């Protein structure tokens, strides 16, 4: 029971990290593309 709870928490934190990473990509890629086009 405790092991399953820890795995569940690990999955939640993993998905949270993935969501944060995706938000960073979505916010940074457009500006990077615009800089690339200007150059």
GROMACS elastic network, one bead per residue, 0.5 to 0.9 nm:
[ bonds ]
;  ai    aj funct       b0    kb
    1     4     6  0.51825   500
    1     5     6  0.62673   500
    1     6     6  0.87774   500
    2     5     6  0.50348   500
    2     6     6  0.62768   500
    2     7     6  0.87437   500
    3     6     6  0.51096   500
    3     7     6  0.62748   500
    3     8     6  0.85957   500
    4     7     6  0.51243   500
    4     8     6  0.61316   500
    4     9     6  0.86595   500
    5     8     6  0.50233   500
    5     9     6  0.62294   500
    5    10     6  0.86100   500
    6     9     6  0.50649   500
    6    10     6  0.61184   500
    6    11     6  0.86224   500
    7    11     6  0.61507   500
    7    12     6  0.86160   500
    8    11     6  0.51385   500
    8    12     6  0.62743   500
    8    13     6  0.87447   500
    9    12     6  0.50496   500
    9    13     6  0.62015   500
    9    14     6  0.85048   500
   10    13     6  0.51911   500
   10    14     6  0.60406   500
   10    15     6  0.86402   500
   11    15     6  0.61929   500
   11    16     6  0.85463   500
   12    15     6  0.52288   500
   12    16     6  0.61508   500
   12    17     6  0.86821   500
   13    17     6  0.61694   500
   13    18     6  0.85993   500
   14    17     6  0.51477   500
   14    18     6  0.62368   500
   14    19     6  0.86781   500
   15    19     6  0.60851   500
   15    20     6  0.85488   500
   16    19     6  0.51258   500
   16    20     6  0.62024   500
   16    21     6  0.85690   500
   17    20     6  0.51123   500
   17    21     6  0.60879   500
   17    22     6  0.85974   500
   18    21     6  0.50049   500
   18    22     6  0.61222   500
   18    23     6  0.86081   500
   19    22     6  0.50615   500
   19    23     6  0.61621   500
   19    24     6  0.86150   500
   20    23     6  0.50948   500
   20    24     6  0.62193   500
   20    25     6  0.86529   500
   21    24     6  0.51158   500
   21    25     6  0.62198   500
   21    26     6  0.86526   500
   22    25     6  0.50128   500
   22    26     6  0.60776   500
   22    27     6  0.85416   500
   23    26     6  0.50873   500
   23    27     6  0.61226   500
   23    28     6  0.85515   500
   24    27     6  0.51656   500
   24    28     6  0.59921   500
   24    29     6  0.83458   500
   25    28     6  0.52045   500
   25    29     6  0.56560   500
   25    30     6  0.87158   500
   26    29     6  0.58011   500
   26    30     6  0.71930   500
   27    30     6  0.67234   500
   27    31     6  0.76234   500
   28    31     6  0.56054   500
   28    32     6  0.62285   500
   28    33     6  0.87739   500
   29    33     6  0.60905   500
   29    34     6  0.86459   500
   30    33     6  0.50754   500
   30    34     6  0.62329   500
   30    35     6  0.86748   500
   31    34     6  0.50587   500
   31    35     6  0.61970   500
   31    36     6  0.85428   500
   32    35     6  0.51435   500
   32    36     6  0.61401   500
   32    37     6  0.86683   500
   33    37     6  0.61435   500
   33    38     6  0.86413   500
   34    37     6  0.50581   500
   34    38     6  0.61968   500
   34    39     6  0.86822   500
   35    38     6  0.51596   500
   35    39     6  0.63662   500
   36    39     6  0.52627   500
